[in-house]
Amino acid sequence: MLYSTLLGKTKKEAPKDETSLNAQLLIRGGFVQKEMAGAYIYMPLGLKVLEKLTQIIREEIEAIEGQEVLMTTLQNPETWKKTGRWDDRVVDVWFKSKLATGADVGLANTHEEPLTELLTKYVQSYKDLPLYIFQFQNKLRNELRAKSGLLRAREFIMKDLYSFNRSEEELNAFYELAKQAYYNIFNRAGIGDSTYITFASGGAFSKFSHEYQTTCETGEDTIYLDREKRIAINKEVYFDDVIEDLGLDKNSLEEVKAIEVGNIFKLKTRFSEPLGLTYTDEDGTEKPVYMGSYGIGLGRLMATIVELCNDEKGIIWPENVAPYRFHILGLNLDDPEVKEKADNVYATLLEGSVEVLYDDRMDVSAGEKFSDADLIGIPYRVVISKKTGNQLEIKKRNEANSEILTIEEFQKLAGS
C-alpha cells in the first residue's frame, strides 16, 4: 500500500473528548475514526488489524470443531419473550425499534436465543450432537455511558461461540477445550503473558464463570492475581470462602487492574429448556441440550493490545496482528536513483506477497515520516535514502538500534 493514497492519515492530536489511550492512539494513527460516542469507523489500517484478529480466532475455534455462521441483527421479540429477556428490566441495554407495519423488532445485543431457536429445526436425535457454532457479528448495546474508547462501545464486533452438548459431562469436556483455545488466541495476539483466567460470578448460570483478564494499569476491573498459578479472582467474588474453595492463599494474591478480553459461561439448560431445544437419546427419552457461551469482543481486544503495547511515540503492534509487516520510508525521493531503488524494493516485496506499507510522500520531511512510522507502529521500519546508498537501514519498532543490510540480506529477512 502506498501511504500517499491511503485513506486515513496520522493526526498530531486526538479529539479532546477522547481520554482513553487506545482511542487516542488509534485515532491519531489513522486506524479508526469516531462516528459518535461508542461507535467507531474502522479505517483501512484498523480493518487490517481487525481482520488479523478475526483470522487468528477463526483458526483456533475451527480447531475445536467450531462451525461459522452469520446470524441476523434484526431480532424477533417472540423468541426473546420465551426466556423473559425481551423485558428491559431484565436486559437493560436493548436497542429496539418498530417495523413499517408497527411490529416491534430488536437489534441484537447477543445471540443465545436466536441460535437456540434455530437449532430446534436441526436437532432431533443424539446423532445430531454435539454442535459448536460461532460467528463474527455486530452487536448493539444501549450502554448508558460509552467510555474508554473501544473498550466499552455501543456498537462492536463480537466473536460469539455457542456449544450444544448431550450432557453436562460432555459440556464440561468441551469447556476445557475452549479454555485452551482462548489461551492460544491471546498468545497469538501478543498479550498471552499478561492475560490470566479469572474466576467471576456465574450469575444465574453456574457458581463461576471464567473471564480472561489482561493486566493493565488503565483497566476498569480489579482482580486478585496469583501470578505463579496464573489464575485470578474478580473483585465481585473476592470472598474468603471462594479463595478457600479455589485452593488459593490470600497472602499470595496481588490486587491489580485489568481489562476483560474474553469470557466463557456454562449456560447448561438455561436457554434450551424454555426454547424447546431437546433431543431423543439412544434409549428413546427426550432430554434438554446442554449449552455453553464463549465471547470475545474484537474491538475490545484490539484496544487492549494498544493499551498494553505502546510507548511515548505511539503503538507497538505485535507482529501477528500488525496491519503490515514492513514500513518503507523513502527519503530524498526527489533524487531519481533513490526513488527508483525504493520503488523497486517495494515492488519486490509485493511480488513476494509480503505485507508492506510504503511512505512514498514527496512533500513531507524525514522527521515527519519517522514520527508517523513510530505512531503507526508497524514491526519493521525500512529506510531508503541517499545516506543508505545501496543498502537499507532496518529497525524493529520495539528496539532502539537499527542495522544496515544489503538488499539481498533484506530480501532473505522478508522472505521475498
Wavefront OBJ file of the C-alpha trace (Angstrom):
o trace
v 0.000 0.000 0.000
v 1.240 3.463 -0.894
v 0.892 5.775 2.080
v 0.262 8.738 -0.227
v -3.047 7.194 -1.338
v -4.060 5.595 1.984
v -7.424 6.645 3.397
v -6.812 7.852 6.943
v -3.560 9.669 7.681
v -1.956 10.321 11.051
v -3.077 13.210 13.230
v -0.956 15.276 15.600
v -3.668 15.264 18.251
v -6.663 13.125 19.137
v -10.123 14.643 19.737
v -10.284 16.423 23.082
v -13.190 14.262 24.248
v -11.122 11.066 23.965
v -9.463 10.390 27.304
v -8.555 6.716 26.818
v -5.117 5.879 25.461
v -6.416 3.274 22.999
v -8.782 5.716 21.298
v -6.181 8.496 21.234
v -3.527 6.338 19.593
v -5.876 4.552 17.204
v -7.401 7.831 16.004
v -4.030 9.590 15.746
v -2.543 6.618 13.890
v -5.366 6.600 11.336
v -6.774 3.223 12.421
v -10.249 4.338 13.451
v -12.451 7.405 13.177
v -15.063 8.292 15.764
v -18.605 8.462 14.429
v -20.217 9.241 17.796
v -19.783 8.200 21.421
v -19.437 4.423 21.463
v -19.294 3.989 17.682
v -16.093 3.883 15.614
v -15.355 3.505 11.901
v -12.521 1.104 11.090
v -10.278 2.756 8.518
v -8.096 0.614 6.185
v -5.250 0.229 8.704
v -7.655 -0.583 11.533
v -9.619 -3.031 9.406
v -6.413 -4.907 8.589
v -5.712 -5.362 12.308
v -9.306 -6.441 12.864
v -9.019 -8.993 10.043
v -5.797 -10.402 11.525
v -7.514 -10.873 14.895
v -10.552 -12.391 13.213
v -8.432 -14.951 11.381
v -6.488 -15.933 14.499
v -9.741 -16.505 16.377
v -11.338 -18.340 13.434
v -8.412 -20.752 13.174
v -8.424 -21.567 16.884
v -12.195 -22.060 17.071
v -12.288 -24.201 13.933
v -9.517 -26.306 15.507
v -12.019 -27.351 18.214
v -14.686 -28.177 15.607
v -16.410 -24.785 15.516
v -18.678 -24.107 12.524
v -19.089 -20.498 11.400
v -22.434 -18.866 10.649
v -23.732 -15.309 10.423
v -26.915 -14.591 12.345
v -29.214 -11.628 11.776
v -29.004 -8.332 13.619
v -32.785 -7.889 13.499
v -34.349 -9.874 16.322
v -37.800 -11.426 16.671
v -39.281 -10.345 20.033
v -41.266 -13.594 20.350
v -38.063 -15.639 20.626
v -36.758 -13.460 23.436
v -40.075 -13.427 25.291
v -39.769 -17.201 25.761
v -36.737 -16.667 28.023
v -38.003 -13.450 29.631
v -35.162 -11.388 28.189
v -37.202 -9.100 25.957
v -38.099 -7.243 29.156
v -35.955 -4.093 29.562
v -35.877 -4.707 33.300
v -34.004 -7.957 32.637
v -31.768 -6.768 29.775
v -31.392 -3.008 30.117
v -29.200 -2.370 27.056
v -31.663 -3.169 24.284
v -31.859 -1.080 21.152
v -35.438 -1.565 19.946
v -37.364 -0.200 17.023
v -40.547 -0.794 15.033
v -41.054 -2.101 11.526
v -43.154 -0.170 8.997
v -46.014 -2.485 9.958
v -45.823 -1.277 13.544
v -44.405 -4.576 14.837
v -41.619 -4.484 17.416
v -38.089 -5.508 16.451
v -34.867 -5.751 18.433
v -31.298 -5.048 17.364
v -29.093 -7.895 18.535
v -27.132 -7.450 21.740
v -26.281 -11.179 21.951
v -27.421 -14.378 20.221
v -28.192 -17.164 22.703
v -31.925 -17.063 21.987
v -31.976 -16.847 18.181
v -29.291 -19.504 17.721
v -31.007 -21.874 20.162
v -34.271 -21.296 18.294
v -32.513 -22.018 15.001
v -31.154 -25.341 16.249
v -34.623 -26.579 17.198
v -35.053 -27.008 13.421
v -31.927 -29.146 13.081
v -31.504 -31.131 16.309
v -33.816 -34.067 16.970
v -31.594 -37.037 17.822
v -28.466 -37.672 19.877
v -26.819 -38.275 16.488
v -27.219 -34.540 15.688
v -25.000 -33.535 18.610
v -22.599 -32.134 19.642
v -22.554 -28.868 17.678
v -20.266 -25.864 18.141
v -21.470 -22.771 16.300
v -19.688 -19.419 16.144
v -19.886 -16.114 14.318
v -18.352 -12.663 13.974
v -21.234 -10.244 14.216
v -22.061 -6.648 15.018
v -23.658 -6.259 18.423
v -25.584 -3.180 19.518
v -25.918 -2.309 23.192
v -27.560 0.822 24.518
v -24.940 1.486 27.181
v -25.869 4.391 29.421
v -22.337 5.724 29.135
v -19.965 4.608 26.408
v -16.424 5.070 27.700
v -12.799 4.006 27.436
v -12.693 4.235 23.656
v -13.145 0.848 22.010
v -13.201 -0.916 25.376
v -16.852 -0.085 26.043
v -18.701 0.756 22.855
v -22.346 0.745 21.837
v -21.616 -0.905 18.503
v -18.935 -3.573 18.303
v -17.979 -6.823 16.597
v -18.060 -9.924 18.752
v -16.938 -13.460 18.204
v -19.569 -15.491 19.987
v -19.311 -19.258 20.133
v -22.077 -21.479 21.499
v -21.694 -25.144 22.374
v -24.568 -27.642 22.236
v -23.930 -30.931 24.019
v -25.823 -34.064 25.054
v -24.853 -33.946 28.710
v -23.230 -31.824 31.366
v -20.163 -34.085 31.249
v -19.829 -33.508 27.509
v -20.238 -29.756 28.040
v -17.516 -29.798 30.701
v -15.108 -31.587 28.353
v -15.646 -29.052 25.568
v -15.397 -26.195 28.057
v -11.816 -27.269 28.787
v -11.022 -27.290 25.068
v -12.445 -23.768 24.780
v -10.263 -22.627 27.676
v -7.145 -23.766 25.821
v -8.336 -22.225 22.558
v -8.670 -18.886 24.338
v -5.135 -19.147 25.690
v -3.945 -19.836 22.154
v -5.796 -16.806 20.816
v -4.345 -14.379 23.350
v -0.847 -15.816 22.940
v -1.008 -15.373 19.179
v -2.401 -11.853 19.607
v 0.687 -10.917 21.622
v -0.858 -10.470 25.080
v -0.748 -14.022 26.429
v 1.909 -13.328 29.066
v -0.298 -10.621 30.628
v -3.621 -12.465 30.375
v -4.988 -14.659 33.162
v -8.043 -16.857 33.562
v -10.176 -15.211 36.228
v -12.990 -16.624 38.325
v -16.064 -14.402 38.224
v -19.736 -14.628 39.097
v -21.663 -17.283 37.223
v -24.877 -15.325 37.762
v -27.951 -17.454 37.108
v -25.944 -19.990 35.124
v -23.427 -21.613 37.482
v -21.286 -20.956 40.543
v -18.494 -19.375 38.481
v -17.946 -18.075 35.024
v -14.460 -17.542 33.671
v -13.066 -14.303 32.338
v -9.772 -13.698 30.597
v -8.313 -10.578 32.165
v -5.275 -8.737 30.827
v -3.363 -6.833 33.494
v -3.154 -3.159 32.629
v -2.914 -0.016 34.751
v -5.762 1.587 32.805
v -8.084 -1.404 33.230
v -11.564 -0.868 34.645
v -11.708 -4.207 36.511
v -9.994 -5.133 39.770
v -8.714 -8.687 40.094
v -6.723 -10.567 42.730
v -3.949 -12.439 40.992
v -1.774 -15.425 41.821
v 0.990 -14.938 39.249
v 2.631 -18.294 39.932
v -0.572 -20.278 39.393
v -1.661 -17.872 36.616
v -5.221 -17.571 37.919
v -7.138 -14.668 39.415
v -10.380 -13.818 41.203
v -12.605 -10.946 40.147
v -13.314 -8.428 42.893
v -17.035 -9.250 42.650
v -16.426 -12.757 44.074
v -13.382 -11.997 46.235
v -14.534 -13.690 49.426
v -12.763 -15.937 51.902
v -14.913 -18.961 51.047
v -14.168 -18.522 47.326
v -10.447 -18.179 47.975
v -10.537 -21.337 50.061
v -12.677 -23.169 47.513
v -10.124 -22.417 44.791
v -7.223 -23.558 46.941
v -5.516 -20.156 46.918
v -3.535 -18.379 49.613
v -4.900 -14.912 50.289
v -1.394 -13.694 51.159
v -0.201 -14.666 47.667
v -2.884 -12.666 45.862
v -1.949 -9.340 44.309
v -4.550 -6.653 43.646
v -4.175 -5.358 40.085
v -6.179 -3.522 37.453
v -7.138 -5.465 34.348
v -9.156 -5.425 31.125
v -11.572 -8.250 30.386
v -10.731 -9.562 26.897
v -12.961 -12.647 26.865
v -15.432 -14.682 28.885
v -16.878 -18.169 28.918
v -20.056 -19.443 30.621
v -21.686 -22.798 31.215
v -25.272 -21.981 30.316
v -26.437 -25.576 30.871
v -30.198 -25.691 30.076
v -30.985 -22.011 30.801
v -31.966 -21.385 27.155
v -32.593 -24.842 25.760
v -35.483 -25.645 28.126
v -37.648 -22.520 27.551
v -36.961 -22.612 23.804
v -37.636 -26.342 23.468
v -34.201 -27.440 22.260
v -34.252 -31.146 23.113
v -33.033 -34.380 21.577
v -34.048 -38.022 21.725
v -31.385 -40.127 23.427
v -30.365 -43.673 22.469
v -32.873 -45.122 24.930
v -35.726 -43.083 23.412
v -36.009 -40.487 26.203
v -36.260 -36.786 25.433
v -33.556 -34.671 27.037
v -32.601 -30.983 27.045
v -29.439 -29.855 25.274
v -26.615 -28.515 27.464
v -25.157 -25.213 26.292
v -22.129 -23.004 26.792
v -21.319 -19.467 25.640
v -17.861 -18.108 24.756
v -17.303 -14.458 23.791
v -14.517 -12.178 22.604
v -15.082 -8.553 21.575
v -12.722 -7.825 18.684
v -12.602 -4.059 19.144
v -12.008 -4.540 22.856
v -9.178 -6.981 22.109
v -7.638 -4.534 19.642
v -7.917 -1.712 22.170
v -6.356 -3.859 24.900
v -3.362 -4.616 22.688
v -2.889 -0.879 22.151
v -3.238 -0.108 25.872
v -0.526 -2.679 26.578
v 1.786 -2.324 23.561
v 2.888 1.281 23.225
v 5.497 3.832 24.216
v 5.684 7.620 24.246
v 5.934 7.656 20.441
v 2.935 5.505 19.578
v 1.705 1.946 19.106
v 3.986 -1.122 19.011
v 1.947 -3.797 17.230
v 2.726 -7.477 17.914
v 3.834 -8.953 14.604
v 0.886 -11.353 14.252
v -1.718 -8.577 14.306
v 0.116 -5.626 12.733
v -1.569 -4.146 9.645
v 1.670 -4.612 7.692
v 4.973 -6.306 8.480
v 7.249 -3.692 6.886
v 7.031 0.089 6.662
v 9.299 1.514 3.952
v 10.297 5.137 4.447
v 11.529 6.637 1.209
v 13.688 9.689 1.951
v 15.239 12.031 -0.652
v 12.729 10.788 -3.201
v 13.418 13.845 -5.349
v 16.621 12.010 -6.287
v 15.698 9.699 -9.210
v 18.170 6.974 -8.154
v 16.859 6.841 -4.602
v 13.244 6.791 -5.783
v 13.962 4.026 -8.259
v 15.600 1.909 -5.557
v 12.732 2.480 -3.092
v 10.141 1.704 -5.767
v 11.982 -1.482 -6.726
v 12.251 -2.731 -3.134
v 8.534 -2.080 -2.678
v 7.670 -3.877 -5.924
v 9.834 -6.871 -4.974
v 8.074 -7.205 -1.618
v 4.672 -7.053 -3.298
v 5.701 -9.727 -5.801
v 6.668 -11.934 -2.860
v 3.264 -11.341 -1.193
v 4.980 -9.546 1.709
v 2.789 -7.117 3.636
v 4.282 -3.648 3.201
v 3.295 -0.005 3.611
v 5.436 2.370 1.526
v 5.673 6.017 2.599
v 6.206 7.477 -0.868
v 5.237 11.046 0.014
v 7.407 13.674 -1.650
v 6.194 16.715 0.274
v 6.979 15.844 3.916
v 10.191 15.899 5.913
v 12.182 12.879 7.057
v 11.332 13.765 10.658
v 7.610 13.651 9.910
v 7.946 10.267 8.245
v 9.869 8.861 11.221
v 7.284 10.267 13.625
v 4.387 8.801 11.639
v 6.092 5.407 11.449
v 6.543 5.303 15.226
v 2.929 6.332 15.779
v 1.551 3.689 13.393
v 3.752 1.033 14.995
v 4.439 -1.466 12.179
v 7.050 -4.042 13.346
v 9.872 -3.276 10.873
v 10.891 0.166 9.592
v 12.935 0.159 6.371
v 14.714 3.412 5.485
v 15.930 4.039 1.919
v 17.787 7.286 1.297
v 20.917 8.860 -0.180
v 22.689 8.065 3.063
v 21.962 4.336 2.886
v 23.348 4.109 -0.645
v 22.952 0.583 -1.994
v 21.921 -0.710 1.406
v 18.892 -0.410 3.683
v 18.510 0.687 7.292
v 16.263 -1.732 9.208
v 14.869 -1.056 12.668
v 12.384 -3.036 14.731
v 9.724 -0.848 16.298
v 10.355 -2.279 19.783
v 14.141 -1.923 19.628
v 16.346 1.161 19.935
v 19.081 0.274 17.447
v 18.925 -0.210 13.701
v 21.099 -2.288 11.400
v 22.320 -1.890 7.845
v 21.524 -4.686 5.410
v 22.176 -5.250 1.746
v 19.107 -5.575 -0.427
v 19.821 -9.304 -0.739
v 20.048 -9.702 3.054
v 16.812 -7.796 3.472
v 15.018 -9.912 0.886
v 16.111 -13.012 2.796
v 14.734 -11.492 6.034
v 11.464 -10.611 4.319
v 11.180 -13.992 2.630
v 10.652 -12.338 -0.747
l 1 2 3 4 5 6 7 8 9 10 11 12 13 14 15 16 17 18 19 20 21 22 23 24 25 26 27 28 29 30 31 32 33 34 35 36 37 38 39 40 41 42 43 44 45 46 47 48 49 50 51 52 53 54 55 56 57 58 59 60 61 62 63 64 65 66 67 68 69 70 71 72 73 74 75 76 77 78 79 80 81 82 83 84 85 86 87 88 89 90 91 92 93 94 95 96 97 98 99 100 101 102 103 104 105 106 107 108 109 110 111 112 113 114 115 116 117 118 119 120 121 122 123 124 125 126 127 128 129 130 131 132 133 134 135 136 137 138 139 140 141 142 143 144 145 146 147 148 149 150 151 152 153 154 155 156 157 158 159 160 161 162 163 164 165 166 167 168 169 170 171 172 173 174 175 176 177 178 179 180 181 182 183 184 185 186 187 188 189 190 191 192 193 194 195 196 197 198 199 200 201 202 203 204 205 206 207 208 209 210 211 212 213 214 215 216 217 218 219 220 221 222 223 224 225 226 227 228 229 230 231 232 233 234 235 236 237 238 239 240 241 242 243 244 245 246 247 248 249 250 251 252 253 254 255 256 257 258 259 260 261 262 263 264 265 266 267 268 269 270 271 272 273 274 275 276 277 278 279 280 281 282 283 284 285 286 287 288 289 290 291 292 293 294 295 296 297 298 299 300 301 302 303 304 305 306 307 308 309 310 311 312 313 314 315 316 317 318 319 320 321 322 323 324 325 326 327 328 329 330 331 332 333 334 335 336 337 338 339 340 341 342 343 344 345 346 347 348 349 350 351 352 353 354 355 356 357 358 359 360 361 362 363 364 365 366 367 368 369 370 371 372 373 374 375 376 377 378 379 380 381 382 383 384 385 386 387 388 389 390 391 392 393 394 395 396 397 398 399 400 401 402 403 404 405 406 407 408 409 410 411 412 413 414 415 416
